Amino acid sequence: MPRPDHRHAAAALPWDVARDLAHAAAAALVPRSLPLSAADGTTLATPLVAPAAVPPVDRSAMDGYAVAGEGPWQVLGTILAGSLDLPNLAPGEAYAIVTGASVPTGTTGVLQDELAVRTGAEVLGNVVPGQHIRRAGEECVAGEVLLPAGVRVDPSVLGLAAALGLDRLTVIPQPRVAAFVTGDELVQRGASGPGRVRDAIGPMLPGLIERAGATCTAVTQLPDSRSALIDALAKCDADVILVSGSSASGPADHLRAGLTALGAELVIDGVACRPGHPQALARFDDGRLVIGLPGNPFAALTAFLTLGVAALHRMRGLPLPTLPVAPIPGGLAGHPTSTRLVPVRVTPEGAVPVGHAGSAMLRGAAAADALAIIEPGPTTAITARLLSLDPGATHWPY
């Protein structure tokens, strides 16, 4: 009779195949109309189109004087940003004006306050026609597409939407993620000791989930109990459910049996990578995904970055990120059959391994920027793709 770990080895998918499949197994969430205050971190479900010109009228780009014709000019009053009753300027006339205020008809240009010479009601200075005037429609015209669908909504996008006069955006919401950390031996406080292991996975999952563009609804500790796990899975309505410490084939690993009992489809049953081999992904009929993370902390981290980030990108309506390539000074040896995920520090010279990369260790990951993806085979890799340890990072020097 084959050993359980041999069964998973036979079913394990290549790392790239598993990552692609995790993305394909998910589905984009249904778009919603959200107020701007609730849209940060979501994804535009439709293009952002300007409903009107911005600015809608000519505005002053400086504090100074709106002047007509050639100077000197007589200052007749002041125009504030909220002024509605605007004068018509005749040659030789001027109004003090503030940044953002509408310029009156007849304005030649705006004389910058710092460059103006004022004596009583008279002001002097040099003005080029059109100087320091933001023309109507300078930023955009009505009907112009400013951003395509699929753009992540960040503070700049929210500010732009507000400048357009919008109060809501149609977006793909952030996926909701719940996590169950299993293990009778786990403790939440104090140090590890005989018969007790300090939980290192639970504390790192909320940050990973948030950085991946999702919302963490809860992290719950469960005992090593099949019935407790089945009950938790059945009641959880999150879009993605993470289960750590129950994805292997030992006597305390109940994830696969629980998924079978609940009628879930097991899409991925092991990934040929080190660390993180005993990871899994299953799908319920209602579209909820369950991702099994190994119980060792670094292995759990690599599994989340492999399957979890890929699935969450699809749910957010985003493509699977392309991984940049960096040189590896000195090279890294490949594993005969599995993809190696090696913590590295990104430097101007390339990706430098930081060591301490055992499946139970987080010291290496804590000192690293990324995981170097080392393809299986007998050769030494002198370049590698980089998988960021921060799922929200988008910029690399390579």
Secondary structure, DSSP 8 states (H G I E B T S, - for coil): ---HHHHHHHH-EEHHHHHHHHHHHS-----EEEEGGG-TT-EESS-EE-SS-BSSS-EESSSEEEE-SSSSEEEEEEE-TT--S--B--TTEEEEE-TT-B--BT--EEEEGGG-EEETTEEE----TTTTEE-TTSSB-TT-EEE-TT-B--HHHHHHHHHTT-SEEEEE---EEEEEEE-TTEESSS--BTTBEE--HHHHHHHHHHHTT-EEEEEEEE-S-HHHHHHHHHH---SEEEEES-SSSSTT--HHHHHHHTT-EEEEE-EEEES-TT-EEEE-TTS-EEEEE-SSHHHHHHHIIIIIHHHHHHHTT-------EEEEEEEEE--SSSEEEEEEEEETTEEEE-S---TT--HHHHH-SEEEEE-SSSSEEEEEEEEESSTT------
